[in-house]
Amino acid sequence: GTAGFAHVSCLMEQAKILMDEVEENNLDDRALEKRWERWHKCGQCEQNYHGIVACALGWACWKTYLGRSETDQIRLSATRLLGNVLFDAGDHEDALLARQAELSLMKRVGAPGDHMLRVQTRVGYSYNALGRHEEGLPLQRDVYSGRLKLHGENHQETIWSAGYLANSLYRTRRFDEGKALLRKVIPVARRVLGKGNIDVIRLRWSYGLFLYRAPDATLDDIREAVATMEETYGTVRRAFGAEHSYTREMDPKDIRFAQAELRAREGKWRGISEALGYVMDPEDPAVRRRTSFKFNFKLL
């Protein structure tokens, strides 16, 4: 009606009826795709459902097609949808279970390599979201290795998977492996995607983080980190603006910390007050309220 809300059971029934029509009338793939959207998208405004509604429809979709053959594409799609909506809603424990179930199902039916790699990537996302980075790392290694074999180093999917692997290496503090990976991948990414591509910029920012966060970082490493991070952040900010999501991915505090480490190594501090003022952002409201600030570096 015009009340502005709908029962989830009604939305579920509408989606099921539309999908039944596809199979009963042997409609083409385009029609199937359009009707499948009713499980996760409003038929009126074409916007995706969110939160509780999305999760309820995801569970309903999964239960509707659970009894089908393991090789049935709609059953596979329902399992994938459930994992995705749970992940988007922040229910990462259940999202991981759904994605692990999808991965097991894909292995049993002998899914193509590209499909398997996509599922493994999603499982890795879920491990990371739960802070279980050590468990997610082997999956990201397998995905990157699989992409190299399937597509070669010049494919965009391979470059993306390298970025995901670098993220896992950073979170598990494998700095040497991460630096070696990015030194190999960044020149390829520049050649394939272009120097100004956002994914190339992300890889370079990550490389800067690896350089200055490493416990054995040399003075030259810190200098390179500062130069790399200043350049990449400046490029994104000029291209997209300070409030764009791409810019906000890169925390300027990391630049200030790296700069502070560099000045400390070079012996340029005149006292603790100067050091603290350098790393703190005066425009940050949290800094204005802070009465003390701890930063673990040596004043030389």
VENGICOR-V30639 format. One record per run of one state. SS is the DSSP state (helix for helix, strand for strand, loop for the rest). FROM is the first residue (numbers start at 1). TO is the last residue. If there is no record, write none. Layout:
BEGIN
ss->SS from->FROM to->TO
ss->SS from->FROM to->TO
END
This chain:
BEGIN
ss->loop from->1 to->7
ss->helix from->8 to->24
ss->loop from->25 to->28
ss->helix from->29 to->39
ss->loop from->40 to->40
ss->strand from->41 to->41
ss->loop from->42 to->47
ss->strand from->48 to->48
ss->loop from->49 to->50
ss->helix from->51 to->65
ss->loop from->66 to->72
ss->helix from->73 to->88
ss->loop from->89 to->91
ss->helix from->92 to->109
ss->loop from->110 to->112
ss->helix from->113 to->129
ss->loop from->130 to->132
ss->helix from->133 to->151
ss->loop from->152 to->155
ss->helix from->156 to->171
ss->loop from->172 to->174
ss->helix from->175 to->193
ss->loop from->194 to->197
ss->helix from->198 to->213
ss->loop from->214 to->218
ss->helix from->219 to->240
ss->loop from->241 to->244
ss->helix from->245 to->248
ss->loop from->249 to->251
ss->helix from->252 to->266
ss->loop from->267 to->271
ss->helix from->272 to->279
ss->loop from->280 to->284
ss->helix from->285 to->289
ss->loop from->290 to->300
END
